[in-house]
Amino acid sequence: MAVEVAGIRMQNPVMTASGTFGYAEEFEKYFDLNRLGAIVVKTITRLPRAGNPPPRIVETPAGMLNAIGLHNVGIEVFIRDKLPYLRRLSPPLIVNVAGESVEDFRELTKRISDQEGVAGIELNVSCPNVAGGLDFSSDAHLAYRVVKAAREATPLPLIPKLSPNVTDVVTIARAAAEAGADAISLINTLVGMAVDVRTRRPKIGNVTGGLSGPAIRPIAVRMVWQVARAVRLPIIGMGGIVTAEDALEFLIAGATAVAVGTANFIDPEAPVKIIEGLEQYCTANGIQNVRQLIGCLEIPSGSGE
């Protein structure tokens, strides 16, 4: 079940998606966190953020809208209070960071890179719920500048997390690769909106929010497939993964690993159940190594692909 993403060795291909697993400690009562392939913590910013006004979350058919607004403790408190616990866990730790400028990303990357126990850095260039959050992932030049600045600040693996809210995700992925990215995470949430017809007001305090959950999985699988064919980098696929079969779709489409997000709110044990399901699938189908599944999608001739 072991895989490797940008030099980060994982005992299995299942990790947590940023923003859905807190700082990991919140989930220790549900299952042994050391069973995870890797842990990705919620986004960290330079200064603490209170986030957006409530309501911040609303259910939708087959999904969820959220506009948390990157609520977090800030980089210094994270290093002082959260990192010591995370260091004690065996899965590789990937820290997700978000900046308001290119220089912000550079400084955050450098600060995290100086800490022991961090295996990689995920660059959140695609949050749809803060001002300017999508700018860095909707403009190939800006995406290049962010990744390039972060690359100059660290030797650690860099993993930009890309947005689906673009016309051509492949162009953004190529720019990130050229700037020195070591892997690609995709997708982040889709911008959506829900209206309360009784009050005639938005259901989300921020008016719009990020749509996640099973409703977006077909879009995510398609984008993983497109990017996997366009760049020679490992891909971490995410977007609506609830079961092992969902995770298998991403692996077969070209992802090296997968991240479980919204499912954590429904079932805190979802990641470990998916790991077990992948093990069962491999055993039942005579697959010796999960790596055999990565990118094994067969396109029928004459399909118009």
N, C-alpha and C positions, 0 to 999 in steps of 0.2 A: 504493500500500500504506500510505500515511501515515494515521495517526489522531491524535486528540487526546483525552486523558483529563484532565479537570479543569484544562485549560490547559497540560498537559504534552504537547508535540508529540513524536510518535514516528514514526520512519521506516517502521515496520511494527507490527502489533498484537501481536507476540510478545515477552513478557518472561520473566524467570525468577521462580520462586516462592521466597519466603523459606524458608530452612532447607535448601534443596537445591542451592545454588550457592555456598556458602561466602561468601567476600568477593570472588568473581569471579576473582581472580588464579590460583586453583587450576585454572581451566578454560582459561587462555590458550593452553596447548599443543595444545588440541584444535581450536579454530577462532578466527577473528577476532571478538573480542568486540564490535567496533564494528558488527557486522551486526545486533545485537539491537535490538529496539524500545526496551527499557528494561532496567535491571538492578535487581533487588531483592535486597539482601544479607540474610544470616541475622539473626535477631532480636538486637537490642542491648538490654542491661539497664543499670541504673545502675551496678551493681558486677559484676565478673567472676563467672561461674557455672561450676562444674565439671560440672554436669549430673547426670543420674540414674545410679545404679549399673548396670553391664552385667549381662546382655546388653541392648542398647538397640534392636536391629533384628532382626526375624524376617520371613522371606518367608511370604506366604499365597497361596492361589489367586488369581491375577489382582490381586495387590496386595502391600502391605508394611505391617507394624506397626512403628511407631517410638515410642520414649519417650526421646528425647535429653535432654529437660529444659532446653532453652534454653542449652546450653553455649555460652558466648561470652566474649570478652575484656573486656567492659565498655565503657561509653561513652568514657572518657578514652583508653584504649588504642586503641579504634577510631578516634577522631579523630586521634591521634598517628601510628599505624602503618598503618592500613588506608585511611583516606580519601585520603591523597595519591595512591596508585595509582589509586583509583577516579575521582578528578578528571581523570586523564589520558585516560580513555576518553570517547568521544563520546556514547554513549547516555545518556539522562537517568538519574540515580541516585535511587532511592527507598529510603529507609532505614526498616527495620521496627524498631519499638521495643515493649517490653513492660514494664509497671510492676506493682508489687504493690499500688498504691493509686492513687486518682485523682490525688493530688498527685505521685506518681511519674511518671505519664504527662505531667503538665503540665511537670515539670522536664526530663524527657527530650526532650520536644518542643521546649522552649525552647533547650536545649543544642544540639540538632541544627540547629534553625532558624538559629542564629548562625553556622553553618559555610558557607563558600562551596562551590559545586558540588553542593548537594543540591536536587533538583527537587521532591521530595515526601516525605511521611512516611506510612508504613503503620502503623496502630495494631493491634498484635497483642492483641486482646481475647478470643482464642478458643483459646489453646493448651490441649489437654486433658492435658498431661503434667507440669504443675506445680501445686502446691497453689493453689487459687483461680483457676487459669487460665481456667476457663470462666465464672466468676461474672459478668464484665463483659459477656459476650455472651449470657447466658441470662436476663438481667433488663433489660428495656427502660429502666428508670429509671437503672440503673448504666451502661448503654451510653451513654445521653444525657449523664450526668455526665462520663464519660471524654472523650467527643468535645467536649463544651462546654469543659472545662478545657483540652484541647489547642488548641481553636480560639482561645481567649483568649491562647495562648502563641505563636502563629505565624501569619504571613500565607501560609505555604506550603500547597499542596494537602494535605488530610487524607483518608486512605483507610482507614477501619476495616475490618479483616479479620474477617468474621463466621463463626460456628460453625454447622454443620449439626445439632449436638446440642441442638436446641430444638424446641418444638412448633410455633412459628410464626415463621419467619425474617423474614417481611414486617414484623411488629411491631417487631422489633429494627432492621431497616433503616430503617423510618420514623422511629424514635427518633433514630438516628444522623443522618439527613438533617435533622431538625428542629434538632439540636444544632449543625449547621454542617459536616457532612461534605461533601466535594467529589466523592467517588466511593466506591464500595463494592467490596471484594474478597470473593469467596466462590467455593468454600467452603474452610474449613480441614478438618482430618481428622475422621473419625468415631471415636468411642471404641470400641475393640475389645479382644479378648483371645484368646490362644492358649495351649493347655495341652499340655505334653509328657506323653503318656500312659504313657511308660516310667517317668519319675520322679514323675509326678503333681504336677508343679509348673508354675507359669506359665513360658512361654518368654521372657517379658520380665521384666527385673529389677524394673521398676516395677509389675508385675502386669498393668496395662492399658496400652494404647498407642493411638496415632492411626493409623487405617487410611487408607491412600492408595492410589493406583494405579487402573487401569482398572475395578476392582470398584465404585468409588464414582462413576464418571462419570455414570451416569443420574440419580443423586440430585443431583449438582452441576448438571447441565443443567436439571433441573426447578426447582431453587431460583433459578438465574439467570433463568429465564423468569418465575417468580413475582415476583421482586424488580424486574425490568425493567419489569413492568407496573404496579408499585405506587409506585415513586419515580422522580422525574425527575433521576436522576444517572447518570453513566457507570458501567458495571460491568466489573470485571476478573474474568473467569471462570477457574476452575481446579478441578482434580479429575480425575485420570486421563487427562490429555492426553498421548498418545504419538505420534499422527500428525496430519497436516494435516487429515484428515477429522474427527478428534476436535475439533480447534480450530474447524473450521467449524460443528460442532453448537452450540458456545457462542455464536459470532457470530450465527448465524441465530436462536438463542433470545433474543438481546438484549444480549450482551456487546459492549463496544466494543473490548476487548483481552483477551488470554488470557495465563496464566502457566503455564509448564512446570515441573513439580516432580519427582515420583518418576522420570519418564523420564530425568532427568539421571544417575541412578545406573545405569541400564541402558545408556544410550548418551549419553555426554557431548556428542555432536554433535546430539542430538535437537532443540534449539531452532532451529538453523540449517536442519536438514532440514525442519522444519515451516514455516519461512519460505519455503523453496523450493517446498514443496508447495502453499502458499497462492497463490504467484505462478503456478504451473502451473494451478491450478484456475481462477483468474481469467482467465487467457489462454484456456484451453480453453472457458470458458463465456461469453466476450465481456463480462466484467465490467470496466468501466473503472476502478472505484475500489472497494477492499475495503469502504468505508463503505456501499456499496449492499447489502451482506449483513447489516448489523447490524439485528437485530430483524425480519427479513423472513419469519419463520415464518408459514405459512398454516395456519390451523385449519379443517379441514373442517366444514361446517355439520352440525349434528346430532351432533357428536362427544361432547356431554356436558361440554365444557370449562367 
